[in-house]
Amino acid sequence: MVVIQKEKSKWYLCNPKKPKPLIKLHDKYFKPFLSEAQILAAVKSVAQKVAADYKDETPVFVGVLNGSFMFVADFLKEYQHPCEVSFIKLSSYQGLTSTGIVETLLDPPDNLEGKSVIILEDIIDSGRTLKELIHLFNNTNVKEYKIASLFYKSEVYNGEYAIDYIGIDIPDKFIVGYGLDYDELGRNLREVYQLNEKHMINLVLFGKPGAGKGTQAEFLKDQYNLKHISTGDVFRYNIKNGTELGNLAKSYMDKGDLVPDEVTIKMLQDEVEKHTDASGFIFDGFPRTVAQAKALDEFLKTKEMRIDATLALDADDEVLIQRLLERGKVSGRTDDQDESKIRNRFEEYNQKTAPLQAYYETQGKYHSVNGIGAIEDITRRLGKVIEEL
Ligand code: AMP
């Protein structure tokens, strides 16, 4: 039997090189838990153990629908000896009737007399369904029956009956995939996913203009299902639409100066308020002054939220200037096209934004990440920090 460690769950379990994003089924998010290879190895080991006990007779494998259909199919491919197959389906939540007879939606086949039956279950957790199965098969005239379950939650199983064959002992987490569903969705997934109970994550992306904050935010927001707020983008949107806020910000932005704190803080708060259902935020380009950082902390506290980490993308000034000038050619951003404006933005950064490093270091939240290299390498470096939070 394989035991899955109850250690801090690994988001990258399925393929460490290429993280799989969360999946959404109905209203909930699920993260990768068991890879297809891990599942198939467990199926094979169960099939081999059963074969060792039953290879000299012709057992009947009875799958318990709906969840076990994938397990049964793969189990049979691994079972190399004569056998029969059938399915049963129990009424989900009715349990025993007053007469002590289990209600079934699909009855066991009636030719089981004198045969050995191995019941194939996808998962045993509390043991309620197992109890129904035991009662059901106690009322048949089979030679003997055994229970095989691919997944088993030892933490919550009541232990009333012995389980004869177990594939993987898993922690008490809600899982989907490989036949198991969340409200009928997810049965067709090849891997098993686990309910993502991770609490809200709020990140500050920190770094000089051109460090790649916006580019990285685009990836991280999908990977961790976060709302990306770029104060620069919000200002540019307002300028484009000629709003009062845009007209106010434009004069500062044109010179490469920071927009006054009171304006920016208010705007940021409004953006957060618009997305109260988000499962976390990436703040990109905010805070840029200590006053903004303090205001952000206070504001988040009123919402029972907090900054979990500040991820600083480090890069050399000369590299950044070249990047910004290149970006200016395609984006049309005037503040990216003039080297003197760029240098003024760096000056603003050094004077007003750089002190934030100490502010977040004191809180133990500052993480410096090498911002030079291929985009996906930098995303991976950031992901590694996030995983360890
Ligand atoms: P960005 O797109 O982040 O490079 O921001 C472009 C410009 O928007 C900056 O140079 C500032 O003029 C203004 N801006 C963006 N975020 C802030 C902020 N947090 N505080 C003050 N000004 C900001």
Boltz pocket constraint, residues with backbone or C-beta under 6 A from the ligand:
constraints:
  - pocket:
      binder: B
      contacts: [[A, 209], [A, 231], [A, 232], [A, 233], [A, 235], [A, 249], [A, 252], [A, 253], [A, 256], [A, 257], [A, 258], [A, 259], [A, 260], [A, 264], [A, 284], [A, 285], [A, 286], [A, 287], [A, 288], [A, 289], [A, 292], [A, 335], [A, 345]]
      max_distance: 6.0
